[in-house]
Amino acid sequence: MLAVAPLTALILAIFVLRFGSLAPDSSPFIGIILPLAALVPLWFLTTTNLAAALSVLLVYLACLDGYLKLSLGGSAITGLRDVFILTLVIGLTARWLLSRKPSTLPPMLGIILAWVVVVLVNVLNPDTVSLQQGLVAAFRQHLEFVPLFFLGFVAMRSKAMLRGFLVLLVAAAAVNGVVSVVQSGLSPQELAGWGPGYEKKINGNKAEKLGTRTFGDDQGDSRVRPFGLGSDAGAGGVLCGLALTGLLALLQVRSDRRARLAAAVAAAALLAGIVTSQSRTVILASVIAVLAYIVVFGLNRGVARTAVTVAITGLALWGTVGFIGNTKGGGANRYEEIRPDKALSTAYNYRIGSFGDVPSYALKYPLGAGLGTVGPAAGATAAGSARSLELDANAEGQLNYVVVETGIPGLAVFITLMIAMLRRTLQFRRLRDPELRTLMAGCAGTIFFLFASGWSGAFSGVPPGSAILWFLAGTIAYWSSREDLLTPRRPRAPGGSTGRWVAPSPAPAPPVGSPPVPALA
């Protein structure tokens, strides 16, 4: 799994840059997509090589799904990812049932099922779009990636799988960063030539009420925010931000010369992708994720070398933003108010109005305004767009998005899920195995990035954030349930009102001749 990641990423980069401007009916696309659509689901149903199957799924979601959607000019191709996810989960479940192995239910399962129930009940909301108007797309945006929770819980049960996931995530993000840099040097017309989907996104579509993805620089030239290999502007930068703490964790786990060289190249690609995303939200969320990694997982364990590495990376990122914000031309005007001396005030002023809409939406739509009212589904259907304009509602924030679509019940369930994930994430500081603790810290930093980005945008309804959210929720559920791997909490002394703590009694030594405790893979 680790060995194929760089080669896979390189092949994908060459393929995309070589065939980026081909027409959607070109034979290379047809020759690749049709066999893929037929053979990969069959393999997912039958394979026992879970690591390889997860690698293919991750690479497809991160590097091919959005690009194929835009280059081919239709959203129907995105159904392929649903087929991949469902066949992999169904095949895994079938093999587990046939094996008759004992197993426990995942933690947080009740919250996950409550979320599914809330969404399905809202199908009965009279304001939800009808089947003819796009009902499938309306509830799909909330439930599409939920099966990844169970996949993460079952699959990510060894350090090797955790390392492989982070390596693939970093490699895929680095490819997106390189493609974002290439796209940032193109004019809107040149990038629109990559396919009909790019042309529609960049130039807008009045019939579907889609605005343009262009902006003017200080010289009056029209410029475009890079897509990377995602399906919308800034998606490549989001993936780079998601992978940032994973890179730092991998560097801490393995710090030989070859690893440092690979990490330097990957860090350059990730930082380039974050900066060229032209997204203030991505910049701020990346800084918050790095700070969370340092404060919550790095310095608390005294890992000085990693803390210094993370701090230098964060300062370099912040300094780059400050440099760009003080220059003229290009996309610098988008960063003018996110320099280090203005970052916090900008973040507060930029979205406090939207965040303040949550209580009013909850009072106005206590049971939701109907599925398909906001989010990706609203833009995909004429009925959803009309309904969104009629309500004058917005999804400029994760909580706005949830409360408008699912009402107070959905808002309560999703906030409960966020709190449960954060609480379980903090337990990883008690992991006795240093390498496992570091790998889980890299995953936890990704969650901090998602929650920080939720201040400005809905991360649960669009990839790559939605896929990462549910997959890591399952991973967190498994490892936080392994009490045998955690340092026991110190019990309070009798009469705990004094607040005095006592050390736990030492564990008795194993009898002579007892078998050794097996180590984690």
C-alpha positions as CSV (number, residue, x, y, z in Angstrom):
1,M,0.0,0.0,0.0
2,L,2.8,2.4,0.9
3,A,4.9,1.5,-2.1
4,V,2.2,2.0,-4.8
5,A,1.1,5.5,-3.5
6,P,3.9,7.7,-5.1
7,L,3.7,5.8,-8.4
8,T,-0.1,6.0,-8.5
9,A,0.0,9.7,-7.8
10,L,2.6,10.3,-10.5
11,I,0.5,8.3,-13.1
12,L,-2.6,10.3,-12.2
13,A,-0.8,13.6,-12.5
14,I,0.6,12.7,-15.9
15,F,-2.8,11.4,-17.1
16,V,-4.7,14.6,-16.0
17,L,-2.1,17.1,-17.4
18,R,-1.8,15.2,-20.7
19,F,-5.5,14.7,-21.4
20,G,-7.0,17.7,-19.6
21,S,-8.2,19.5,-22.7
22,L,-9.6,16.4,-24.6
23,A,-13.2,16.5,-25.7
24,P,-15.5,14.5,-23.4
25,D,-16.2,11.9,-26.1
26,S,-12.5,11.1,-26.7
27,S,-11.7,7.5,-26.9
28,P,-9.1,7.5,-24.0
29,F,-11.9,8.4,-21.6
30,I,-14.3,5.9,-22.9
31,G,-11.7,3.2,-23.0
32,I,-10.9,3.8,-19.3
33,I,-14.2,4.6,-17.8
34,L,-16.3,1.7,-19.2
35,P,-14.0,-1.1,-18.0
36,L,-13.5,0.7,-14.7
37,A,-17.3,0.9,-14.2
38,A,-17.7,-2.8,-14.9
39,L,-14.7,-4.4,-13.2
40,V,-13.9,-2.4,-10.1
41,P,-17.3,-3.0,-8.4
42,L,-17.0,-6.7,-9.1
43,W,-13.5,-6.7,-7.6
44,F,-14.7,-4.8,-4.6
45,L,-17.4,-7.4,-3.9
46,T,-14.9,-10.3,-4.0
47,T,-11.5,-9.1,-3.0
48,T,-9.9,-10.0,0.3
49,N,-7.2,-7.4,-0.2
50,L,-8.8,-4.6,1.8
51,A,-5.7,-2.4,1.7
52,A,-5.6,-2.4,-2.1
53,A,-9.4,-1.8,-2.4
54,L,-9.2,1.2,0.0
55,S,-6.3,2.6,-1.9
56,V,-8.2,2.5,-5.2
57,L,-11.3,4.0,-3.6
58,L,-9.3,6.9,-2.0
59,V,-7.4,7.6,-5.2
60,Y,-10.6,7.7,-7.2
61,L,-12.4,10.0,-4.8
62,A,-9.4,12.4,-4.4
63,C,-8.1,12.5,-7.9
64,L,-10.6,11.3,-10.5
65,D,-14.2,11.8,-9.3
66,G,-14.3,15.6,-9.6
67,Y,-12.1,15.8,-12.6
68,L,-14.2,13.3,-14.6
69,K,-17.4,15.1,-13.6
70,L,-16.2,18.4,-15.0
71,S,-14.3,17.1,-18.0
72,L,-17.2,15.0,-19.2
73,G,-19.7,17.7,-18.4
74,G,-22.3,15.7,-16.5
75,S,-23.1,14.8,-12.9
76,A,-24.2,11.2,-13.8
77,I,-20.5,10.1,-13.6
78,T,-20.5,10.8,-9.8
79,G,-22.9,7.9,-9.4
80,L,-19.8,5.7,-10.0
81,R,-18.4,6.6,-6.6
82,D,-21.6,5.5,-4.9
83,V,-21.4,2.2,-6.7
84,F,-17.8,1.8,-5.6
85,I,-18.6,2.7,-1.9
86,L,-21.6,0.4,-1.7
87,T,-20.1,-2.6,-3.4
88,L,-17.0,-2.4,-1.1
89,V,-19.1,-2.1,2.0
90,I,-21.5,-4.8,0.9
91,G,-18.6,-7.2,0.1
92,L,-16.9,-6.5,3.4
93,T,-20.1,-7.0,5.3
94,A,-20.8,-10.3,3.5
95,R,-17.4,-11.7,4.2
96,W,-17.7,-10.7,7.9
97,L,-21.1,-12.4,8.2
98,L,-19.8,-15.6,6.5
99,S,-16.7,-15.7,8.8
100,R,-19.0,-15.7,11.9
101,K,-16.4,-13.8,13.9
102,P,-17.6,-12.2,17.1
103,S,-17.7,-8.4,17.0
104,T,-19.0,-5.4,18.9
105,L,-21.2,-2.6,17.6
106,P,-19.3,0.6,16.8
107,P,-19.4,3.5,19.3
108,M,-21.4,6.5,18.1
109,L,-23.6,4.1,16.1
110,G,-26.7,5.5,17.8
111,I,-25.8,9.0,16.6
112,I,-25.1,7.8,13.1
113,L,-28.5,6.0,12.9
114,A,-30.2,9.0,14.4
115,W,-28.8,11.2,11.6
116,V,-30.0,8.7,8.9
117,V,-33.4,8.7,10.5
118,V,-33.6,12.5,10.6
119,V,-32.7,12.7,6.9
120,L,-35.1,10.0,5.8
121,V,-38.0,11.5,7.9
122,N,-37.4,14.8,6.1
123,V,-38.2,13.2,2.9
124,L,-41.8,13.5,4.1
125,N,-41.5,17.2,4.6
126,P,-44.0,18.9,2.2
127,D,-41.3,21.4,1.3
128,T,-38.8,18.8,0.2
129,V,-38.3,18.6,-3.6
130,S,-40.3,15.8,-5.3
131,L,-38.9,12.8,-6.9
132,Q,-39.2,14.4,-10.3
133,Q,-37.5,17.5,-9.1
134,G,-34.4,15.8,-7.7
135,L,-35.3,14.0,-4.4
136,V,-32.6,11.5,-4.8
137,A,-29.9,14.2,-5.1
138,A,-31.6,16.0,-2.1
139,F,-31.1,13.2,0.4
140,R,-28.0,11.8,-1.3
141,Q,-26.0,14.9,-0.2
142,H,-26.5,14.0,3.4
143,L,-26.2,10.2,3.3
144,E,-24.0,9.4,0.4
145,F,-20.8,8.9,2.4
146,V,-22.3,7.6,5.7
147,P,-21.3,3.9,4.7
148,L,-17.7,5.0,5.0
149,F,-18.2,5.2,8.7
150,F,-18.6,1.4,8.8
151,L,-15.7,0.9,6.4
152,G,-13.4,3.0,8.6
153,F,-14.5,1.1,11.7
154,V,-13.8,-2.3,10.2
155,A,-10.8,-1.6,8.0
156,M,-8.6,0.8,10.0
157,R,-7.5,-1.6,12.7
158,S,-3.7,-1.6,12.5
159,K,-0.9,0.9,12.4
160,A,0.0,-0.3,8.8
161,M,-3.5,0.7,7.6
162,L,-3.3,4.1,9.3
163,R,0.1,4.8,7.8
164,G,-1.1,3.7,4.4
165,F,-4.2,5.9,4.6
166,L,-2.1,9.0,5.5
167,V,0.5,8.3,2.8
168,L,-2.2,8.0,0.2
169,L,-4.0,11.1,1.5
170,V,-0.8,13.1,1.3
171,A,0.2,11.8,-2.1
172,A,-3.3,12.5,-3.6
173,A,-3.3,16.0,-2.0
174,A,0.2,16.7,-3.4
175,V,-1.0,15.9,-6.9
176,N,-3.9,18.2,-6.4
177,G,-1.5,20.9,-5.2
178,V,0.6,20.5,-8.4
179,V,-2.5,20.6,-10.6
180,S,-3.7,23.7,-8.7
181,V,-0.4,25.5,-9.4
182,V,-0.7,24.6,-13.1
183,Q,-4.3,25.9,-13.2
184,S,-3.4,29.1,-11.5
185,G,-1.3,30.1,-14.5
186,L,-4.1,29.5,-16.9
187,S,-6.6,32.1,-18.1
188,P,-10.3,31.4,-17.5
189,Q,-10.7,30.5,-21.2
190,E,-7.8,28.1,-21.1
191,L,-9.1,26.3,-18.0
192,A,-12.7,26.3,-19.5
193,G,-11.2,24.3,-22.4
194,W,-10.6,21.3,-20.0
195,G,-14.2,20.2,-20.5
196,P,-17.9,21.4,-20.6
197,G,-18.2,21.1,-16.8
198,Y,-15.2,23.5,-16.3
199,E,-16.7,25.9,-18.9
200,K,-20.0,25.9,-17.0
201,K,-18.4,26.4,-13.6
202,I,-16.1,29.2,-14.8
203,N,-18.4,31.2,-17.0
204,G,-21.6,30.5,-15.1
205,N,-25.0,29.3,-16.4
206,K,-28.0,31.7,-16.2
207,A,-30.5,28.9,-16.8
208,E,-29.2,27.0,-13.7
209,K,-28.6,30.3,-11.8
210,L,-24.9,29.5,-11.5
211,G,-22.5,32.4,-11.0
212,T,-19.0,32.7,-12.5
213,R,-15.9,31.4,-10.7
214,T,-13.7,34.3,-11.9
215,F,-12.5,37.5,-10.3
216,G,-10.5,40.5,-11.3
217,D,-7.0,41.2,-10.1
218,D,-5.4,44.6,-9.5
219,Q,-4.5,45.0,-13.2
220,G,-8.1,44.4,-14.3
221,D,-7.4,40.9,-15.7
222,S,-9.9,38.1,-15.2
223,R,-8.5,35.2,-13.2
224,V,-9.9,31.9,-11.9
225,R,-9.6,30.0,-8.6
226,P,-8.0,26.7,-9.3
227,F,-10.1,23.5,-9.0
228,G,-7.2,21.1,-8.5
229,L,-8.7,17.7,-9.3
230,G,-11.9,18.5,-7.4
231,S,-15.4,19.5,-8.7
232,D,-15.4,23.1,-7.7
233,A,-13.1,26.1,-7.2
234,G,-10.7,25.6,-4.2
235,A,-11.4,21.9,-3.8
236,G,-7.7,21.1,-4.4
237,G,-6.7,23.4,-1.6
238,V,-9.2,21.9,0.7
239,L,-7.6,18.4,0.2
240,C,-4.2,19.9,0.8
241,G,-5.3,21.4,4.1
242,L,-6.9,18.0,5.1
243,A,-3.6,16.3,4.5
244,L,-1.3,18.8,6.3
245,T,-1.3,17.2,9.7
246,G,-1.1,13.7,8.2
247,L,2.2,14.8,6.6
248,L,3.5,16.0,9.9
249,A,2.5,12.8,11.6
250,L,4.3,10.7,9.0
251,L,7.4,12.8,9.4
252,Q,7.4,12.2,13.1
253,V,6.9,8.4,12.7
254,R,9.8,8.2,10.2
255,S,12.4,10.8,10.0
256,D,15.3,9.3,8.0
257,R,16.9,11.2,5.1
258,R,14.7,9.7,2.4
259,A,11.5,10.4,4.4
260,R,12.6,14.0,5.1
261,L,13.2,14.5,1.3
262,A,9.9,13.1,0.4
263,A,8.2,15.2,3.1
264,A,9.9,18.4,1.9
265,V,8.6,17.8,-1.7
266,A,5.1,16.9,-0.4
267,A,5.0,19.9,1.9
268,A,5.9,22.2,-0.9
269,A,3.1,20.8,-3.0
270,L,0.6,21.0,-0.1
271,L,1.5,24.6,0.8
272,A,1.3,25.6,-2.9
273,G,-2.1,24.0,-3.2
274,I,-3.3,25.8,0.0
275,V,-2.1,29.2,-1.1
276,T,-3.2,28.9,-4.8
277,S,-6.7,27.8,-3.7
278,Q,-7.4,31.6,-3.2
279,S,-9.5,30.6,-0.2
280,R,-9.3,32.4,3.1
281,T,-11.2,29.7,4.8
282,V,-8.6,27.0,3.7
283,I,-5.7,29.2,5.0
284,L,-7.3,29.8,8.4
285,A,-8.4,26.2,8.8
286,S,-4.9,24.9,8.0
287,V,-3.4,27.2,10.6
288,I,-5.9,26.0,13.2
289,A,-5.3,22.3,12.3
290,V,-1.5,22.8,12.8
291,L,-2.0,24.6,16.1
292,A,-4.3,21.9,17.3
293,Y,-1.7,19.3,16.4
294,I,1.0,21.1,18.4
295,V,-1.1,22.0,21.5
296,V,-3.3,18.9,21.8
297,F,-0.9,16.2,20.6
298,G,2.6,17.5,20.2
299,L,3.8,19.5,23.1
300,N,1.7,17.5,25.6
301,R,4.0,14.6,25.0
302,G,7.2,16.6,24.8
303,V,7.9,15.8,21.2
304,A,10.2,18.8,20.7
305,R,11.4,18.0,17.2
306,T,8.0,17.5,15.8
307,A,6.7,20.6,17.5
308,V,9.4,22.7,16.0
309,T,8.7,21.2,12.5
310,V,5.0,21.9,12.8
311,A,5.6,25.4,14.1
312,I,8.0,26.2,11.2
313,T,5.5,24.8,8.7
314,G,2.7,26.9,10.2
315,L,4.8,30.0,10.3
316,A,6.0,29.5,6.7
317,L,2.4,29.1,5.6
318,W,1.3,32.2,7.5
319,G,4.4,34.2,6.3
320,T,3.6,33.2,2.7
321,V,0.1,34.6,3.1
322,G,1.5,37.8,4.6
323,F,3.9,38.2,1.7
324,I,1.2,37.6,-0.9
325,G,-1.1,40.0,0.8
326,N,1.5,42.7,0.6
327,T,2.1,42.2,-3.1
328,K,0.2,43.6,-6.0
329,G,-1.3,41.7,-8.9
330,G,-2.5,38.2,-9.3
331,G,-4.9,37.0,-6.6
332,A,-3.2,39.0,-3.9
333,N,-6.2,41.1,-3.2
334,R,-8.1,38.1,-1.9
335,Y,-5.4,37.7,0.9
336,E,-5.1,41.3,1.8
337,E,-7.3,40.9,4.9
338,I,-5.9,37.6,6.1
339,R,-2.4,38.6,6.9
340,P,-1.1,37.6,10.3
341,D,-2.0,40.9,11.8
342,K,-5.6,40.7,10.6
343,A,-6.4,37.0,10.5
344,L,-8.6,36.6,13.6
345,S,-10.6,39.8,13.1
346,T,-11.1,39.0,9.4
347,A,-12.4,35.5,10.3
348,Y,-14.8,36.9,12.8
349,N,-16.1,39.7,10.6
350,Y,-16.2,37.6,7.5
351,R,-18.8,35.0,8.7
352,I,-20.3,36.3,12.0
353,G,-23.4,37.4,10.1
354,S,-23.9,34.0,8.5
355,F,-23.2,32.2,11.8
356,G,-25.7,34.4,13.5
357,D,-28.4,33.2,11.2
358,V,-28.5,29.8,12.8
359,P,-30.9,30.7,15.7
360,S,-33.2,32.6,13.3
361,Y,-33.3,29.7,10.9
362,A,-34.0,27.3,13.8
363,L,-37.0,29.4,14.9
364,K,-38.2,29.9,11.3
365,Y,-37.8,26.3,10.2
366,P,-37.9,24.2,13.3
367,L,-38.5,21.0,11.3
368,G,-36.4,22.1,8.3
369,A,-37.2,24.0,5.1
370,G,-37.1,20.8,3.1
371,L,-34.3,18.6,1.6
372,G,-32.8,20.1,-1.5
373,T,-33.3,23.7,-0.4
374,V,-29.6,24.6,0.0
375,G,-26.3,22.9,-0.7
376,P,-25.2,21.0,-3.8
377,A,-28.7,19.6,-4.5
378,A,-30.2,23.0,-4.7
379,G,-27.8,24.0,-7.4
380,A,-28.3,20.8,-9.3
381,T,-32.1,21.2,-9.8
382,A,-34.2,24.1,-11.0
383,A,-36.8,23.4,-8.2
384,G,-34.1,23.5,-5.5
385,S,-32.6,26.8,-6.9
386,A,-36.0,28.4,-7.0
387,R,-36.8,27.2,-3.5
388,S,-33.5,28.6,-2.2
389,L,-34.1,32.0,-3.8
390,E,-37.7,32.0,-2.4
391,L,-36.5,31.4,1.2
392,D,-33.5,33.6,0.9
393,A,-31.6,31.0,2.9
394,N,-27.9,30.3,2.7
395,A,-25.6,27.4,3.5
396,E,-22.6,29.6,4.2
397,G,-21.6,27.5,7.2
398,Q,-22.1,23.9,8.3
399,L,-24.7,24.6,11.0
400,N,-26.7,26.9,8.6
401,Y,-26.7,24.1,6.0
402,V,-27.8,21.5,8.5
403,V,-30.6,23.5,10.2
404,V,-32.1,24.7,7.0
405,E,-32.2,21.2,5.5
406,T,-33.1,19.2,8.6
407,G,-34.4,21.6,11.2
408,I,-33.7,21.5,14.9
409,P,-33.6,17.7,15.2
410,G,-30.9,17.4,12.5
411,L,-28.9,20.3,14.1
412,A,-29.0,18.6,17.5
413,V,-27.9,15.3,16.1
414,F,-25.0,16.8,14.1
415,I,-23.7,18.9,16.9
416,T,-23.8,15.8,19.1
417,L,-21.8,13.9,16.5
418,M,-19.2,16.7,16.4
419,I,-18.9,16.8,20.2
420,A,-18.6,13.0,20.4
421,M,-15.8,13.0,17.7
422,L,-13.9,15.7,19.4
423,R,-14.2,14.1,22.9
424,R,-13.0,10.7,21.5
425,T,-10.2,12.4,19.6
426,L,-8.9,13.9,22.8
427,Q,-8.6,10.4,24.3
428,F,-5.8,9.6,21.8
429,R,-3.4,11.6,24.1
430,R,-3.6,8.6,26.4
431,L,-2.5,6.0,23.9
432,R,0.6,4.2,25.2
433,D,2.1,3.4,21.8
434,P,4.0,6.5,20.6
435,E,3.7,5.7,16.9
436,L,0.0,4.9,17.2
437,R,-0.6,8.1,19.1
438,T,1.2,10.1,16.4
439,L,-0.7,8.5,13.6
440,M,-4.1,9.2,15.3
441,A,-3.0,12.7,15.9
442,G,-2.5,13.2,12.2
443,C,-6.0,11.9,11.6
444,A,-7.4,14.1,14.4
445,G,-5.8,17.2,12.9
446,T,-7.8,16.5,9.8
447,I,-11.0,16.6,11.9
448,F,-9.9,19.9,13.4
449,F,-9.5,21.3,9.9
450,L,-13.0,20.2,8.9
451,F,-14.6,21.7,12.0
452,A,-12.7,25.0,11.5
453,S,-13.7,25.2,7.9
454,G,-17.4,24.7,8.9
455,W,-17.4,28.3,10.1
456,S,-17.5,29.4,6.4
457,G,-18.8,26.4,4.4
458,A,-20.7,23.2,4.6
459,F,-18.2,20.3,4.7
460,S,-20.6,17.4,5.2
461,G,-22.3,17.8,1.8
462,V,-19.5,17.9,-0.7
463,P,-16.3,15.8,-1.2
464,P,-13.6,15.6,-0.2
465,G,-14.5,16.8,3.2
466,S,-17.7,14.7,3.5
467,A,-15.9,11.5,2.6
468,I,-13.1,12.2,5.0
469,L,-15.5,13.1,7.8
470,W,-17.4,9.8,7.8
471,F,-14.4,7.6,7.1
472,L,-12.4,9.1,10.0
473,A,-15.5,9.0,12.2
474,G,-15.4,5.2,11.9
475,T,-11.7,5.1,12.5
476,I,-12.0,7.3,15.6
477,A,-14.8,5.1,16.9
478,Y,-12.7,2.0,16.7
479,W,-9.5,3.3,18.2
480,S,-11.2,5.2,21.0
481,S,-13.0,2.0,22.0
482,R,-9.7,0.2,22.6
483,E,-9.4,0.8,26.3
484,D,-6.7,-1.8,26.5
485,L,-4.4,0.6,24.6
486,L,-5.1,3.7,26.7
487,T,-3.3,4.8,29.8
488,P,-5.8,4.2,32.7
489,R,-7.3,7.3,34.2
490,R,-6.2,8.0,37.8
491,P,-9.1,7.3,40.2
492,R,-10.0,9.8,42.8
493,A,-9.3,9.0,46.4
494,P,-12.3,8.2,48.7
495,G,-14.0,11.5,49.6
496,G,-13.4,12.9,46.2
497,S,-14.7,16.3,47.2
498,T,-11.1,17.2,48.2
499,G,-10.1,16.8,44.5
500,R,-7.0,14.7,45.6
501,W,-5.7,12.2,43.1
502,V,-4.0,8.9,43.8
503,A,-1.8,6.9,41.5
504,P,-3.2,3.6,40.2
505,S,-1.8,0.4,41.6
506,P,0.8,-1.2,39.4
507,A,-0.3,-4.2,37.3
508,P,0.8,-7.5,38.6
509,A,3.7,-9.2,36.8
510,P,2.7,-12.0,34.4
511,P,3.5,-15.5,35.7
512,V,6.8,-17.1,34.5
513,G,6.3,-18.8,31.1
514,S,3.2,-16.9,30.1
515,P,3.1,-15.9,26.4
516,P,4.1,-12.4,25.4
517,V,1.4,-9.8,24.6
518,P,1.2,-9.4,20.8
519,A,2.2,-6.0,19.4
520,L,0.1,-4.0,17.1
521,A,0.7,-4.5,13.4
